[in-house]
Amino acid sequence: MNTITVNKTEETDSGWAFDVSVDNNMHNVSLDKKYLKKISSDVSPEELVKRSFQFLLEREPPEAILKEFNIKIISAYFPEYESVISGKK
């Protein structure tokens, strides 16, 4: 089981930035406020980021996850991402 730690580092009018640690792998992740509302308006930004990493870790090892990315890009690699995260699978 991987340990995921999410720390918000910045908040702007358009979104948030996070440092995410998965075991010993560090990631810089951004999340747009509009995208959060689109796929899961009932969770905090931190919770969405954590769930997104759980989703990724079910499909690939921590070393394969991009070091820096916007959460919305996950659906380009995994088309089922939005429906799984939003609970509409």
Phi, psi and omega per residue, in radians:
M1 nan 2.250 -3.135
N2 -1.477 2.514 3.064
T3 -1.679 2.130 -3.124
I4 -1.954 2.172 3.091
T5 -2.113 2.215 -3.103
V6 -2.029 2.157 3.089
N7 -2.187 2.112 3.096
K8 -1.259 2.244 -3.124
T9 -1.906 -0.342 -3.101
E10 -2.785 2.555 2.997
E11 -2.339 2.268 3.097
T12 -2.145 -3.122 3.095
D13 -1.104 -0.481 -3.064
S14 -1.726 -0.265 -3.113
G15 3.000 -2.758 -3.051
W16 -2.338 2.778 2.990
A17 -2.162 2.524 -3.095
F18 -2.372 2.588 2.863
D19 -1.750 2.213 -3.133
V20 -2.126 2.247 3.100
S21 -1.930 2.224 3.036
V22 -2.113 1.845 -2.998
D23 0.953 -2.001 3.131
N24 -1.848 0.272 3.137
N25 -1.784 2.227 -3.140
M26 -1.796 2.495 -3.130
H27 -2.398 2.494 3.026
N28 -1.883 2.070 -3.001
V29 -2.210 2.458 3.047
S30 -2.062 2.710 -3.138
L31 -2.478 2.183 3.107
D32 -1.448 2.450 3.133
K33 -1.051 -0.702 3.126
K34 -1.083 -0.660 -3.122
Y35 -1.224 -0.668 3.087
L36 -1.036 -0.811 3.131
K37 -1.091 -0.631 -3.103
K38 -1.132 -0.775 -2.994
I39 -1.821 -0.375 -3.107
S40 -2.904 1.449 -3.079
S41 -1.357 -0.094 -3.071
D42 -1.728 0.157 3.111
V43 -2.221 2.780 3.098
S44 -1.279 2.795 3.083
P45 -0.993 -0.729 -3.138
E46 -1.084 -0.721 -3.136
E47 -1.163 -0.685 3.105
L48 -1.105 -0.735 3.113
V49 -1.091 -0.773 3.133
K50 -1.085 -0.808 3.125
R51 -1.097 -0.613 3.122
S52 -1.137 -0.707 3.095
F53 -1.210 -0.634 3.057
Q54 -1.068 -0.749 3.088
F55 -1.010 -0.856 -3.119
L56 -1.098 -0.735 -3.092
L57 -1.193 -0.341 3.039
E58 -1.315 -0.240 -3.045
R59 -2.055 -0.306 -3.113
E60 -2.748 2.765 3.120
P61 -1.257 2.740 -3.115
P62 -0.940 -0.625 -3.113
E63 -1.163 -0.366 -3.108
A64 -1.486 -0.224 -3.129
I65 -1.326 2.350 3.137
L66 -0.941 2.555 -3.116
K67 -1.358 -0.461 -3.128
E68 -2.545 2.186 -3.137
F69 -2.908 2.850 2.997
N70 -1.618 2.390 -3.079
I71 -0.902 -0.642 -3.058
K72 -1.110 -0.303 -3.137
I73 -1.270 -0.297 -3.126
I74 -0.985 -0.667 -3.101
S75 -1.178 -0.329 3.063
A76 -1.241 -0.523 3.121
Y77 -1.611 -0.588 -3.098
F78 -2.286 1.616 -3.060
P79 -0.988 -0.415 -3.123
E80 -1.431 -0.107 -3.039
Y81 -0.894 -0.955 -3.039
E82 -1.094 -0.707 -3.131
S83 -1.238 -0.613 3.096
V84 -1.173 -0.830 -3.091
I85 -1.179 -0.651 -3.120
S86 -1.401 -0.126 3.134
G87 1.437 0.256 -3.116
K88 -1.807 0.537 -3.089
K89 -1.277 nan nan
